[in-house]
Amino acid sequence: MRANRPEQPAVLRAIGYTRVSTKRQAEHEVSLAEQQEMIQSYCALRHAAVARIFVEPGASALSDSRPVFQEMVRFACNPANGIGLVVVYAFSRFFRNVAEYLRYKNILKDAGVRLVSATQDLPEGPHGELMETILAAFDGHQSETNAETVRQVMAANAEAGYWNGSRPPFGYRTEVVAVLRKKEKKKLALDEAEARLVKLIFRLCLEGPEGGAPMGIKAIADYLNRNGHRHREGRFYTSMVEDILKRSTYTGTHYYNQRNSRTRRPRPPSEWIAMAVPAIIDQDTFDAAQRTLQSRRPDRTPPRVVTGPTLLTGLAVCETCGRGMMLRTGKSGQYRYLTCAKAATEGASQGCGRSVRMEVMDELVLGAVEQRVFAPERLTELLRATLEHAQNGQTALEEEMTQQNASLKDAKAGLKRLYDLVETGATDVDDPLLKERIAELKLRMREAAARIEALQQRRAMTRVEIAPALLERFASGMRQRLRDGNPAFRRAWLHLFVDEVRIGSDQIMIRGPKLPIIDAVTREEAATGPMVPSFVRKWRTRHDSNV
């Protein structure tokens, strides 16, 4: 009769986890290979079978945003894998944040898995738990101390004008300018090819392509891609174009330390470090682009006004009801005319319902503006009034100076209040409305400062004589701009001189920003062009698809 053999103890299954924060750490400190070798030796001495070793290169132990770490935890906690031990080279490889360290250790513990260090042999029991917690706290403290030292060194480096190693903004490259104690010191230099694209993007935003109109962000991205221009990442996307148009670095000053690198929260401006860099565009161009972007925001200006084909969009209104005139078409687009929006949406009543041929109305308004506004005698009157106001209105000038100083002060205070809200956690730094508000206040500050400077120059302005030849050249150039280009381009210029085109039954009133520019244009002046057939009750004689 055979004697029963004693059952063999089950083999303890273990997994390892190795990590380095940076490439430099892997080269100069404990490498991933050395960590794996130590874990293998530890498990061999304790007769534990290593099921798998998880390797995570280039990840910080301050947070749990580590894909391999999360995969390791899931693998260890899965009962089907039968894991009883997680082995790390040192507890600092697992976490350098004591709160997170204890949280994930308890997650493993609840799954029946122990966490051990191959180089820090601690006893089991309460004393070992206490020592382990102390080591985790010390690792966290050491990490914070090292980080503060690095921050101070990088801040000093930025104050000296050197670049701190992150990827340079589009339009720039880094170049070595000095070697101090075997460390290369770099500064930003222009990348000529990328800088040309930056200039092109701002020009497209403000002027548009040659013979075209100013473009929006999406149109710029499409234009660049269609014409073979490429970003570092490949094709241009709207987010890339928007980032370029809103990056103030291109004016010659880059601000380092604007955000906390760990929390991504903005720092107060008092902690920013200004670095002089080669300018790609001037401040006036940048500010003009910011004003353009804000004016095109959908919550301020309807997209149809910015991108629509109608020259008088936003200007033409019905004399009877005061509602805007909207574009209507007939005969499959053969006819394009302006009609009262109230009549189009609610039905004709109380004299509304008039429609005018769009092409005729465009020509009528443009012709009137050319004849009345850009006539030499009218321009002379307008310019002389402007100069006299600048030269004689010292009281008004001083009042405006006071207003601009108050506006500047108010914008600075508003910006400080927003930063205070962010610092106290009352608002989210990634809130798009917050970003827009900050951008608006910064633009107000720059505009107020520029206006104050202009007002100071006007204080010393001397009387200027208006040369007839220069006046005629200006008028000719303006007439050409109103005639050339597509409707969007001409509309941008027309809006500089016209606030409203009020269309009545027998006259059209065109008003400018301050005073009526043109008293009235009668319907008789439009006799050269046919009006929309709908002026005649039974114009659809064939009873086709328009019935």
Secondary structure, DSSP 4 states (H G I P E B T S, - for coil): -PPPPPPPPPPEEEEEEEEESSHHHHHHS--HHHHHHHHHHHHHHTTEEEEEEEEEES--TTSS--HHHHHHHHHHH-GGG---EEEESSHHHH-S-HHHHHHHHHHHHHTT-EEEESS----SSHHHHHHHHHHHHHHHHHHHHHHHHHHHHHHHHHHTT-B-SSPPPTTEEEEEEEEETTEEEEEEEE-HHHHHHHHHHHHHHHT-STTS----HHHHHHHHHHTT--BTTBS--HHHHHHHHH-GGGGTEEEE--B-TTT-PBPPGGG-EEEE---SS-HHHHHHHHHHHHHT-TTTS-HHHHH-S-TTTTTEEETTT-PBEEEEEETTTTEEEEEEHHHHHH---TT---EEEHHHHHHHHHHHIIIIISSHHHHHHHHHHHHHHHHH-HHHHHHHHHHHHHHHHHHHHHHHHHHHHHHTTSS-TT-HHHHHHHHHHHHHHHHHHHHHHHHHHHHTPPP----HHHHHHHHHHHHHHHHSS-HHHHHHHHHHH-SEEEE-SSEEEEE-SSSEEEEEEEGGGGTTSPPPGGGSTT--TT--TT-
